[in-house]
Amino acid sequence: MALPDLAALEADARRELAAASDAAALDGWRTRYLGRKGRLTGVLRGVRDLPAADRPAIGKGANALKGTLEAAFDERREALLRGASVAQAAASVDVTLPARSLPQGQLHPVTLTRRAMEGVFREMGFDIVEGPEVEWDSYNFDRLRIPRDHPARDMWDTIWIDPEDAGGPAEGAEPPPRRLLRTHTSPMQIRYLETHRPPIRVIVPGACYRYEATDATHEWMLTQIEGLVIDEGVSFPNLKGTLESFVHRFLGPDLETRFRCDYFPFVEPGAELGIRWGGRWLEVLGAGMVHPEIIEAAGLDPERYTGFAFGMGVERFAMLRYGIDDIRYFYANDLRFLEQFRGSAT
């Protein structure tokens, strides 16, 4: 008995299937090859009559071919249906077709990171407050120990809303107040102390603006989280423990940290916190003990109350969290970049 030629059968089936151009032709093809009396069905039924040595190979091959032809049939049917739908749509509008789905928005990676950082601070007992982005220069500078002639203002080159009086104030008179886009969230230290008494434990998240050139690690706009803690007996070890606890909770418990001296006009002493990241030390935030003059200006006794403050850039932590090497990606509005964060947890 001659063995069935499965290759020839498949070639015939595919040629005829490609030529089928309507539902009737498809039904006829299915009957000829896959029906009860179809060619392939006949091969499968005849396996039992083949020599014993040939049955396994022919049976396996015929069953595989059956799956292949069924899949080819489904694909051809779908293609014909799509073609019919296109032709129908060209002739008339079919209101029964489903509407096109609209793209769904998502949270920005900086927002995701900010919310995650806020969650850690909430667990540590901090309240969250916000302040104005358009600020008075007295809150942004003067009351934080940065008067107009102080060189520290060079650290916060900014964008002014009110122009400076070209003639200047009269001799002996105070300069008129001016508004600016805040350069840091530290002004809320002063604003919060105006209306609250210790114990104080708050963070202040929000956007800040600085007139400076941009590069891979700096932008003219950043999102900052300011922290303020004031109470009796607050010490530098409290600051150190709080910030190390935050970094370990957010970035990992095994991170090596380092504190070094730094300068900020509104704290004394000042410090920066660095982490060991990628084989090098990376500064991630600035901090220090609240200057006694600021505590005293708030109507509190600096001999009784002490505190610490800190500030950190959310974008820097987002770069660490997601492995991003250029801060400018966050605000380039490139959907290819932003789509990568779809589905990220808050």
C-alpha angles and dihedrals in degrees: 000000000000116000116243115258102231094178092057091045091053092048092052092046094050093047093052093043092054089052093053106107104173143027094269092054090049092052091049092051092049090052094049095051110019103023125105090272096030124133096251093043088054090053092052093049091048096055090092090061095054124097111280093244092057100043099084095051095043093044093049093045094048093050091049090049090051090057091046094051093045090053091047090050091052092049092050092048092050091049092053091047091051091049091051091050092051092049092049092048090052090056098042143350112265106208091189093070114101116260121252112268116244120227113261120230125234141194118276115250090243090053090048090051093045092052091048091050091048089052091056092049091048089055088052092055102261124142120219122231133168135210140195120290090208102065140178115251090236092063095038096047123354100052089045090060095263106119122183095267095045115116090219088078087076087069090063107043102177150181114261124209097189114054118234115254104258091213094047125220122310115271110284093009126119115253112255115260117263134198126226142166101271115254095206139004091247093102086077088068088069096039093050093048089054091065107023137060129208141311088070125172113160142141124210116205122188151112122294131189132213129178099232141119117272128234138154093298104027134061133178087241127043139169112237135189114209120195130200129184122175127169142117114299099010108158141182091260087059089054092047094048094046095051095042089050091052094048092048093048094047104036103022140297095249098058116126112228134197134193120207133175117268137166129246119157095226098052134058118219101021128199144176126220118221131186131207102246128163093351095306140078115263123190110225106170146004126228146154147156113297109258112254091232090062092049091048092047088057090060095257129126107249089202089061103032129050132167148167135233134197139181131200136177114240092206090059091054091045089054090052093044096051101027095247117161101193124052091202091073090073094066103029090093091225106159091202088064097040095047089066090073097055109129095016113148120249 
